[in-house]
Amino acid sequence: MLRKNNFILSKRIEICLLLMLTFISSVVYSQGYYRPHPFLSPMWQIDGEYLPATQIKDSSVSNGFTGANFAMRVPIWKKKDWLDASGGKPFVAVLTHFGLSARQTQIDFFEPNQNLTVAKMGVSGVMAKGLRNLYLMQGFLSMPTSDFSIQLNHTRYHATGLWRHLYHNNRWWHTLGITYSPIFGKDYILPIVGAGVQLSNENQLQFTFPFNITYTHLFTKKLSVSMKINNFGGYNYFKSDSINNSGWSIYRFNYKRGSVLLRYYTDRFVVFTMEGGVTSTANLEVNDAKFYQSPSIYVKVGFQIRFGARPPAAPILNFDPGESGFDPNYIVE
C-alpha cells in the first residue's frame, strides 16, 4: 500500500511539473494573431480517462481502469517554401513524438491491481506534394510494462505509411496505406483504407479502416462536436506476483467504442476536449486465458496546447486531425 501511495504522489508531482512547463512554453512561443498549425506545430497534450469496472462474464470479478496520458510533438525540420514560381516544390517536414500513459487497473483477478504503463517515442516524415497529395511515414518504439519499469526485451515496434489525396472538388479525399501495430491487442500488419467527404462548410464525414468512423459538425470556429466509432486497445507486461518476483505475464485488451467528442478552441493556441461514450463487450487476455468484459461507459477529458510559428504549408495540410478523424496516432493507441 505504501508503494502504491508513493507512486500516486510521484505521478501527481510529475503532472504538476508538466502543467507548469506547458504553461511556460505556451507563453514563450505562442503567437498573438495566428493559430499554430494543427498538424505541424509543436504541442503538449494531457488527458485523463475513466472506464468504470464492469463484470467479467462467467465470473464474479470485474474490470476497469483510471488513466492519464501525456503526449508531445516537436518538429525538428520543416522546408519553408512549399511552392516556387512554377508550383513544383513539395513541402517536407520531420516531427518527433513522445508519449507516456498509465492505467491503474481495477481488475480483481490481478493481485495486486496493476499500474499498467506505456512509454513511446517516434518520428514522422511528412511530404505535401502540390495541392492535393499528402504522404506520411511514421515509426514508433514503445515499452508497455508496469510502473514504467525499463525492460528492453519488452520493446515493441510500430510503423505506418499513408497517402492522402484530395480531389479537385476539394470535398472528397481518400487515404491508403499500411500499418504494423497492436490495434487489436496483438501485432498485425494491416492495410489502411479510408475516405472522407466535406458535406458542407460545417459538416464532414470520415471513415478509416482499421476502424474509425467520425462525423464532425462545426458550430463555430471555436466549437466542434464529433461522433465517432473506433477501436482502442493494446497490451502490457506485468508481474502477476510481485511478492515472489515471478516471471512476466502479458495482458491484452481490445474495446470497440462509440463516443461523442466536444472540442473547444481558444482564440490563440489551447484546445479543450471532453469525450464520453460506451464500449462494446471487450476482449481480454491474460497469457493464454481469454475473458470477456461487459459493456461499460467511457469518459475522457484533456487539453492540447499548440505553439510556435505557423509554417506556410500546402492546403492539403490545413486540416485539424481531431476534427477530421485523420489522426495517425490513433492507430497505435
Buried (B, 14 or more C-beta within 10 A) or exposed (E): EEEEEEBEEEBEEBBEEBBEEBEEBBEEBBBEEEBBBBBBBBBBBBBEBBBBBBBBEEEEBBBBBBBBBBBBBEBEEBBEEBBEEEEEBBBBBBBBBEBBBBBBBBBBBBEBBBBBBBBBBBBBBBBBBBBBBBBBBBBBEBBBBBBBBEEEEBBBEBBBBBBBBBEEEEEEBEBBBEBBBBBBBEEEEBEBBBBBBBEEEEEBBBBBEBBBBBBBBBEEEEEBBBBBBBBBBBBBBBBBEBEEEEEBBBBBBBBBBBBEBBBBBEEBBBBEBBBBBEBBEBBBBBEEEEBBBBEBBBBBBBBBBBBBEBBEBBEBBEBBEBBBBBBBBBBBB
